[in-house]
């Protein structure tokens, strides 16, 4: 029997009854999901089984091991990455363990393994998809919907438009010597203005508490844009160290392209108060006409 992520919430209210699954035995107990496991606070239930499906026997061990996965969940590399991981680290407190289906694992792995690899980590053997039951068994299956964001287009009508996806990429160099004319040429060579926005000003990059300042806004909403850039920074975490050598809050200007639904950052400028050329370029950009 397949259980989707949406159906999982019904288990909390007692509507789910399963006949076959992994036996729990008398050695497990129901405990509240601790506040430290923030990635499991919005999955539809508040109690978990301990020991869990990863073999962790103490809450201290669960918190320690699960915390290493919070970063991956933050990248939103897959719509169900949080559900998948929480079903293992914090399984719902039912009469039987509900494991993720092999298909859910494979789907999450296909989207999230490249993100781990970008950070120098392979997909772990402990999450080998072959260890999970097939779809013909009782397990948690992924939804088969096409995930796209809803937002209002230029006409004011709501439409379903795919938000560009960030991906792992070679870190762009941080430009420090330039003229305002050269910056305008770079803006013109970028297609952010057509598909997203011309450029982004990011503040407090080192802590990922970002504010996006729109000089020219494209078709996406500010929240969608800010979240997408946060994902790009989380996926390309190593780029942050190159871009921000100090721990002081910095302001950056990012320029790039959207190619086949993927956002690629191609140019980075560090914006300091003395950078009159960047300021001049942004002022001229509103009326600038590209050749």
VENRARA-V519265 format. One record per run of one state. SS is the DSSP state (H for helix, E for strand, C for the rest). FROM is the first residue (numbers start at 1). LEN is the number of residues. Records with the same first field share a line. If there is no record, write none. Layout:
SS->FROM-LEN, FROM-LEN
This chain:
C->1-1, 13-9, 23-6, 33-5, 41-6, 51-8, 68-2, 75-6, 90-2, 93-4, 98-2, 101-1, 119-6, 128-1, 132-7, 142-7, 153-5, 162-3, 167-7, 176-4, 190-2, 196-1, 198-2, 204-1, 208-4, 215-2, 218-4, 236-1, 244-7, 260-2, 271-5, 286-6
E->2-3, 22-1, 29-4, 47-4, 92-1, 97-1, 100-1, 139-3, 149-4, 158-4, 165-2, 174-2, 197-1, 200-4, 212-3, 217-1, 251-9, 262-9
H->5-8, 38-3, 59-9, 70-5, 81-9, 102-17, 125-3, 129-3, 180-10, 192-4, 205-3, 222-14, 237-7, 276-10
